[in-house]
């Protein structure tokens, strides 16, 4: 069982909402607790947006509930029709994310059977708003999310695993089924990283300097994620064409393996460089040697295409995909290196993330 910050915050938000409702002596404080559950969001900015949307949708739900209760009474069929109308209106105003809590408001108000219906309806509406606002306050104060730290370490440890599998696959040392399962799991992890990145981008900053730094940092993280996708594509190509790779001439297979080892080491160094653990002018692919080696790969590849005309067992079609993915990976590495160098030159003192010992 995993106990994360959001699980704890959900419990704290419920307790806080119930406490405030009881402190204000609101009847049925349970509705405040229910509202807190629906209103809690993974980021502060999304919590703010949710508060605005919840207020709008609850106003719509409360207005429809009061209108239907006054016209049709508290019959269960009237409650159903009120819910249908409320859903239709909220979908029209693109408030579909807050439909659930608005329906809670409709039911909570229409189940009231009292001579002071309007007064109790207003109290129920306020009780639900207490839960919504309580959830926002808890998310703002209690263990505020640090998406940058989570983002960098998710990228770092996912990439570390991709690198290990590429080294295994390039030597044709991995089990076919195990590699296939690893690729599927790594794709899922990269999808979760994309989501964390969206949360990170949504975090607000309030000064012009911080906005500029955040923008450049977001570009670097976006490219780090993109390069992880590229490296996973290299792994996928190695996996798909493992038989063809094994049939390659020995010198060409060794050249691809050595080239990949160089690129993977380069990738590892970029992560250290980004967090200030490596000198900005030190990288594995620094200087004109990188171009010479890349050109050498292409020259040998062209030679092997000529050999194919004699030896039909050699598949240049599949090799083209593999070499293409490797070259794209290399170009992306160099691009990210330039971005990191530029960022370090202007904002080196503003980066606070570290590699966590455990992930």
RODO-2510 file (C-alpha; in nm, 4 decimals, decimal comma):
residues 359
     n   res          X          Y          Z
     1     x     0,0000     0,0000     0,0000
     2     x     0,1386     0,3379    -0,1029
     3     x     0,0741     0,6382     0,1212
     4     x     0,1478     0,9554    -0,0727
     5     x     0,1076     1,3216     0,0105
     6     x    -0,2271     1,3457    -0,1689
     7     x    -0,3736     1,0612     0,0395
     8     x    -0,2736     1,2384     0,3600
     9     x    -0,4050     1,5701     0,2288
    10     x    -0,7407     1,4133     0,1469
    11     x    -0,7773     1,2976     0,5062
    12     x    -0,6638     1,6342     0,6428
    13     x    -0,9019     1,8205     0,4082
    14     x    -1,1980     1,6120     0,5284
    15     x    -1,1092     1,6711     0,8942
    16     x    -1,0545     2,0431     0,8357
    17     x    -1,3836     2,0808     0,6453
    18     x    -1,5792     1,8975     0,9166
    19     x    -1,4074     2,1047     1,1872
    20     x    -1,4915     2,4370     1,0198
    21     x    -1,8513     2,3268     0,9575
    22     x    -1,8939     2,2295     1,3221
    23     x    -1,7212     2,5493     1,4351
    24     x    -1,9736     2,7509     1,2323
    25     x    -2,2482     2,5273     1,3767
    26     x    -2,3700     2,4292     1,0327
    27     x    -2,6207     2,1439     1,0290
    28     x    -2,5170     1,8258     0,8467
    29     x    -2,1415     1,9023     0,8305
    30     x    -2,0992     1,5743     0,6419
    31     x    -2,1744     1,7665     0,3210
    32     x    -1,8650     1,9800     0,3837
    33     x    -1,6547     1,6639     0,4101
    34     x    -1,8006     1,5268     0,0863
    35     x    -1,7315     1,8554    -0,0929
    36     x    -1,3689     1,8511     0,0281
    37     x    -1,3180     1,5091    -0,1323
    38     x    -1,4399     1,6309    -0,4709
    39     x    -1,2512     1,9611    -0,4545
    40     x    -0,8999     1,8346    -0,3738
    41     x    -0,6700     1,8576    -0,6765
    42     x    -0,3094     1,7493    -0,7453
    43     x    -0,1781     2,1054    -0,7846
    44     x    -0,2411     2,4429    -0,6240
    45     x    -0,3289     2,6070    -0,9541
    46     x    -0,5793     2,3346    -1,0386
    47     x    -0,7253     2,3693    -0,6889
    48     x    -0,7757     2,7403    -0,7564
    49     x    -0,9474     2,6677    -1,0883
    50     x    -1,1589     2,4019    -0,9197
    51     x    -1,2755     2,6447    -0,6509
    52     x    -1,3948     2,8870    -0,9194
    53     x    -1,5669     2,6117    -1,1178
    54     x    -1,7195     2,4551    -0,8060
    55     x    -1,8687     2,7866    -0,6973
    56     x    -2,0210     2,8366    -1,0430
    57     x    -2,1564     2,4822    -1,0695
    58     x    -2,2913     2,4842    -0,7141
    59     x    -2,4714     2,8114    -0,7791
    60     x    -2,6324     2,6499    -1,0833
    61     x    -2,7153     2,3341    -0,8887
    62     x    -2,8565     2,5269    -0,5932
    63     x    -3,0669     2,7539    -0,8166
    64     x    -3,2130     2,4565    -1,0083
    65     x    -3,2771     2,2642    -0,6856
    66     x    -3,4612     2,5563    -0,5260
    67     x    -3,6651     2,6204    -0,8421
    68     x    -3,7714     2,2572    -0,8863
    69     x    -3,8448     2,2155    -0,5143
    70     x    -4,0680     2,5230    -0,5105
    71     x    -4,2504     2,4286    -0,8320
    72     x    -4,2667     2,0470    -0,8157
    73     x    -4,1985     1,9759    -0,4505
    74     x    -3,9600     1,7173    -0,3044
    75     x    -4,0799     1,4168    -0,5017
    76     x    -3,8028     1,1808    -0,6084
    77     x    -3,9036     1,2181    -0,9744
    78     x    -3,8567     1,5942    -0,9427
    79     x    -3,5073     1,5337    -0,8035
    80     x    -3,4228     1,3223    -1,1082
    81     x    -3,5474     1,5853    -1,3524
    82     x    -3,3574     1,8563    -1,1636
    83     x    -3,0394     1,6503    -1,1937
    84     x    -3,0917     1,6095    -1,5700
    85     x    -3,1434     1,9834    -1,6174
    86     x    -2,8403     2,0655    -1,3998
    87     x    -2,6151     1,8299    -1,5967
    88     x    -2,7356     1,9730    -1,9286
    89     x    -2,6700     2,3316    -1,8225
    90     x    -2,3243     2,2559    -1,6812
    91     x    -2,2240     2,0693    -1,9957
    92     x    -2,3375     2,3726    -2,1935
    93     x    -2,1090     2,5948    -1,9855
    94     x    -1,8241     2,3369    -2,0020
    95     x    -1,8347     2,2644    -1,6289
    96     x    -1,8414     1,8865    -1,6711
    97     x    -1,5557     1,8370    -1,4226
    98     x    -1,7699     1,9686    -1,1375
    99     x    -2,0963     1,7908    -1,2238
   100     x    -2,0629     1,5376    -0,9401
   101     x    -2,0477     1,7922    -0,6589
   102     x    -2,3223     2,0035    -0,8181
   103     x    -2,5504     1,6985    -0,8129
   104     x    -2,4673     1,6513    -0,4458
   105     x    -2,5860     2,0103    -0,3966
   106     x    -2,9093     1,9390    -0,5863
   107     x    -2,9897     1,6318    -0,3765
   108     x    -2,8813     1,7947    -0,0499
   109     x    -3,1176     2,0882    -0,1065
   110     x    -3,4160     1,9026    -0,2525
   111     x    -3,4270     1,6488     0,0302
   112     x    -3,5057     1,9313     0,2750
   113     x    -3,8643     1,9190     0,3983
   114     x    -3,9229     2,2243     0,6120
   115     x    -4,1295     2,5413     0,6243
   116     x    -3,8044     2,7421     0,6134
   117     x    -3,6909     2,5719     0,2943
   118     x    -3,5019     2,8686     0,1476
   119     x    -3,3069     2,9293     0,4688
   120     x    -3,2034     2,5654     0,4967
   121     x    -3,1179     2,5571     0,1243
   122     x    -2,8834     2,8522     0,1716
   123     x    -2,7205     2,6807     0,4718
   124     x    -2,6687     2,3599     0,2727
   125     x    -2,5116     2,5585    -0,0099
   126     x    -2,2773     2,7349     0,2318
   127     x    -2,1853     2,4031     0,3949
   128     x    -2,0717     2,2635     0,0612
   129     x    -1,8744     2,5808    -0,0129
   130     x    -1,6984     2,5397     0,3220
   131     x    -1,5770     2,1974     0,2059
   132     x    -1,4563     2,3324    -0,1296
   133     x    -1,2643     2,6211     0,0272
   134     x    -1,1234     2,3965     0,3021
   135     x    -0,9761     2,1618     0,0409
   136     x    -0,8093     2,4556    -0,1338
   137     x    -0,6603     2,5862     0,1930
   138     x    -0,5234     2,2410     0,2824
   139     x    -0,3681     2,1997    -0,0610
   140     x    -0,2112     2,5453    -0,0298
   141     x    -0,0679     2,5030     0,3200
   142     x    -0,0318     2,1323     0,4015
   143     x     0,2592     1,9627     0,2164
   144     x     0,2415     2,1890    -0,0906
   145     x     0,3349     1,9908    -0,4025
   146     x     0,6925     2,0250    -0,5343
   147     x     0,6472     1,9177    -0,8913
   148     x     0,9923     2,0215    -1,0114
   149     x     1,1703     1,7829    -0,7742
   150     x     0,9288     1,5031    -0,8591
   151     x     0,9597     1,5779    -1,2316
   152     x     1,3398     1,5744    -1,2434
   153     x     1,3757     1,2568    -1,0385
   154     x     1,1054     1,0816    -1,2419
   155     x     1,2916     1,1710    -1,5615
   156     x     1,6297     1,0770    -1,4121
   157     x     1,5356     0,7340    -1,2793
   158     x     1,3231     0,6430    -1,5816
   159     x     1,6074     0,7411    -1,8132
   160     x     1,8517     0,5466    -1,5990
   161     x     1,6443     0,2335    -1,6549
   162     x     1,6140     0,2994    -2,0296
   163     x     1,9926     0,3335    -2,0490
   164     x     2,0455     0,0009    -1,8743
   165     x     1,8092    -0,1772    -2,1124
   166     x     1,9718    -0,0181    -2,4193
   167     x     2,3128    -0,1399    -2,3057
   168     x     2,1726    -0,4890    -2,2591
   169     x     1,9832    -0,4873    -2,5920
   170     x     2,2786    -0,3524    -2,7935
   171     x     2,4789    -0,6560    -2,6835
   172     x     2,1871    -0,8899    -2,7555
   173     x     2,2045    -1,0051    -2,3936
   174     x     1,8441    -0,9477    -2,2871
   175     x     1,5536    -1,1907    -2,2762
   176     x     1,3030    -1,1030    -2,5517
   177     x     0,9916    -1,1149    -2,3311
   178     x     1,1555    -0,9292    -2,0415
   179     x     1,2676    -0,6502    -2,2758
   180     x     0,9171    -0,6264    -2,4217
   181     x     0,7633    -0,5936    -2,0739
   182     x     1,0221    -0,3329    -1,9758
   183     x     0,9427    -0,1220    -2,2852
   184     x     0,5700    -0,1289    -2,1999
   185     x     0,6373    -0,0252    -1,8400
   186     x     0,8735     0,2526    -1,9502
   187     x     0,6100     0,3892    -2,1898
   188     x     0,3629     0,4056    -1,9006
   189     x     0,6176     0,5852    -1,6844
   190     x     0,6860     0,8406    -1,9565
   191     x     0,3116     0,9052    -1,9833
   192     x     0,3008     0,9764    -1,6096
   193     x     0,6022     1,2051    -1,6500
   194     x     0,4130     1,3978    -1,9193
   195     x     0,1347     1,4507    -1,6660
   196     x     0,3759     1,5689    -1,3959
   197     x     0,5246     1,8106    -1,6496
   198     x     0,1793     1,9577    -1,7151
   199     x     0,1390     2,0122    -1,3390
   200     x     0,4820     2,1760    -1,3241
   201     x     0,3967     2,4145    -1,6090
   202     x     0,0745     2,5151    -1,4322
   203     x     0,2564     2,6267    -1,1160
   204     x     0,2326     3,0043    -1,0867
   205     x     0,5218     3,2439    -1,0210
   206     x     0,4710     3,6060    -0,9289
   207     x     0,7780     3,8033    -1,0383
   208     x     0,9061     3,8876    -1,3842
   209     x     1,2459     3,7321    -1,3129
   210     x     1,0918     3,4103    -1,1830
   211     x     0,8574     3,3944    -1,4827
   212     x     1,1516     3,4202    -1,7239
   213     x     1,3501     3,1536    -1,5369
   214     x     1,0474     2,9243    -1,5135
   215     x     0,9868     2,9554    -1,8879
   216     x     1,3448     2,8580    -1,9802
   217     x     1,3425     2,5780    -1,7247
   218     x     1,0162     2,4418    -1,8661
   219     x     1,1778     2,4281    -2,2119
   220     x     1,4709     2,2253    -2,0756
   221     x     1,2395     1,9807    -1,8980
   222     x     1,0265     1,9454    -2,2099
   223     x     1,3353     1,8546    -2,4136
   224     x     1,4612     1,6157    -2,1434
   225     x     1,1290     1,4321    -2,1667
   226     x     1,1441     1,4338    -2,5458
   227     x     1,4935     1,2889    -2,5431
   228     x     1,3744     1,0126    -2,3094
   229     x     1,1087     0,9275    -2,5672
   230     x     1,3820     0,9226    -2,8336
   231     x     1,6024     0,6913    -2,6295
   232     x     1,3055     0,4607    -2,5695
   233     x     1,2524     0,4508    -2,9459
   234     x     1,6167     0,3402    -2,9856
   235     x     1,5510     0,0618    -2,7336
   236     x     1,2354    -0,0365    -2,9175
   237     x     1,4243    -0,0571    -3,2487
   238     x     1,6973    -0,2680    -3,0901
   239     x     1,4279    -0,4984    -2,9553
   240     x     1,2308    -0,5250    -3,2802
   241     x     1,5381    -0,5899    -3,4940
   242     x     1,7480    -0,7917    -3,2505
   243     x     1,7840    -1,0782    -3,4973
   244     x     1,8936    -0,8479    -3,7794
   245     x     2,1352    -0,6741    -3,5434
   246     x     2,2857    -1,0071    -3,4464
   247     x     2,3388    -1,0918    -3,8168
   248     x     2,5305    -0,7711    -3,8854
   249     x     2,9019    -0,7891    -3,9676
   250     x     3,1004    -0,7995    -3,6433
   251     x     3,2829    -0,4677    -3,6951
   252     x     2,9605    -0,2828    -3,7741
   253     x     2,7766    -0,4285    -3,4740
   254     x     3,0636    -0,3333    -3,2464
   255     x     3,0684     0,0174    -3,3892
   256     x     2,6954     0,0607    -3,3152
   257     x     2,7434    -0,0738    -2,9618
   258     x     3,0371     0,1571    -2,8915
   259     x     2,8514     0,4526    -3,0383
   260     x     2,5475     0,3829    -2,8207
   261     x     2,7683     0,3499    -2,5113
   262     x     2,9136     0,6920    -2,5882
   263     x     2,5698     0,8487    -2,6326
   264     x     2,4323     0,6895    -2,3162
   265     x     2,7253     0,8185    -2,1123
   266     x     2,6675     1,1599    -2,2689
   267     x     2,3026     1,1437    -2,1649
   268     x     2,3937     1,0551    -1,8069
   269     x     2,6331     1,3497    -1,7943
   270     x     2,3631     1,5915    -1,9142
   271     x     2,1495     1,5162    -1,6081
   272     x     2,4457     1,5857    -1,3794
   273     x     2,5302     1,8985    -1,5756
   274     x     2,1747     2,0286    -1,5443
   275     x     2,1768     2,0131    -1,1633
   276     x     2,5274     2,1590    -1,1386
   277     x     2,7155     1,8383    -1,0590
   278     x     2,9248     1,8597    -1,3743
   279     x     3,1297     2,1400    -1,5286
   280     x     2,9402     2,3219    -1,8005
   281     x     3,2236     2,2758    -2,0517
   282     x     3,2645     1,9024    -1,9886
   283     x     3,0616     1,6619    -2,2028
   284     x     3,1376     1,3318    -2,3715
   285     x     3,0604     1,4628    -2,7209
   286     x     3,2583     1,7840    -2,7123
   287     x     3,4547     1,9079    -3,0120
   288     x     3,4883     1,7987    -3,3752
   289     x     3,5272     1,4281    -3,2935
   290     x     3,1509     1,3967    -3,2581
   291     x     3,0936     1,4941    -3,6208
   292     x     3,3726     1,2692    -3,7452
   293     x     3,2294     0,9689    -3,5639
   294     x     2,8803     1,0441    -3,6882
   295     x     3,0075     1,0751    -4,0436
   296     x     3,1940     0,7485    -4,0010
   297     x     2,8702     0,5752    -3,9052
   298     x     2,7017     0,7038    -4,2199
   299     x     2,9937     0,6057    -4,4439
   300     x     3,0015     0,2507    -4,3114
   301     x     2,6247     0,2295    -4,3445
   302     x     2,6464     0,3299    -4,7107
   303     x     2,9141     0,0674    -4,7632
   304     x     2,6926    -0,1976    -4,6086
   305     x     2,4088    -0,1028    -4,8440
   306     x     2,6441    -0,1789    -5,1345
   307     x     2,7323    -0,5120    -4,9760
   308     x     2,3608    -0,5929    -4,9521
   309     x     2,3441    -0,6301    -5,3282
   310     x     2,5649    -0,9365    -5,2881
   311     x     2,4570    -1,0627    -4,9466
   312     x     2,0753    -1,0709    -4,9305
   313     x     2,0725    -1,1855    -4,5676
   314     x     2,1710    -0,8378    -4,4542
   315     x     1,8557    -0,6193    -4,4013
   316     x     1,9313    -0,2563    -4,4796
   317     x     1,5640    -0,1616    -4,4438
   318     x     1,5559    -0,2491    -4,0747
   319     x     1,9044    -0,1141    -4,0195
   320     x     1,7944     0,2179    -4,1671
   321     x     1,5299     0,2544    -3,8943
   322     x     1,7820     0,1711    -3,6239
   323     x     2,0550     0,4047    -3,7502
   324     x     1,7971     0,6801    -3,8040
   325     x     1,6729     0,6525    -3,4437
   326     x     2,0323     0,6616    -3,3133
   327     x     2,1196     0,9706    -3,5185
   328     x     1,8019     1,1456    -3,4062
   329     x     1,8863     1,0590    -3,0461
   330     x     2,2362     1,2021    -3,0891
   331     x     2,1127     1,5269    -3,2438
   332     x     1,8609     1,5680    -2,9632
   333     x     2,1334     1,5142    -2,7029
   334     x     2,3432     1,7920    -2,8554
   335     x     2,0402     2,0215    -2,8675
   336     x     1,9634     1,9591    -2,4991
   337     x     2,3305     2,0151    -2,4136
   338     x     2,3133     2,3625    -2,5683
   339     x     1,9898     2,4410    -2,3825
   340     x     2,1366     2,3317    -2,0485
   341     x     2,4547     2,5334    -2,1074
   342     x     2,2475     2,8417    -2,1882
   343     x     2,0304     2,7907    -1,8810
   344     x     2,3303     2,7399    -1,6530
   345     x     2,4930     3,0576    -1,7824
   346     x     2,1961     3,2717    -1,6786
   347     x     2,0121     3,0848    -1,4007
   348     x     2,2624     2,8506    -1,2363
   349     x     2,1805     2,9835    -0,8877
   350     x     1,8071     2,9246    -0,9270
   351     x     1,8101     2,5460    -0,9713
   352     x     1,7383     2,3683    -0,6427
   353     x     1,6574     2,0091    -0,7441
   354     x     1,8742     1,7180    -0,6371
   355     x     1,8878     1,3501    -0,7274
   356     x     1,7009     1,1611    -0,4580
   357     x     1,8665     0,8514    -0,3136
   358     x     1,5472     0,6480    -0,3512
   359     x     1,2734     0,6747    -0,6111
***
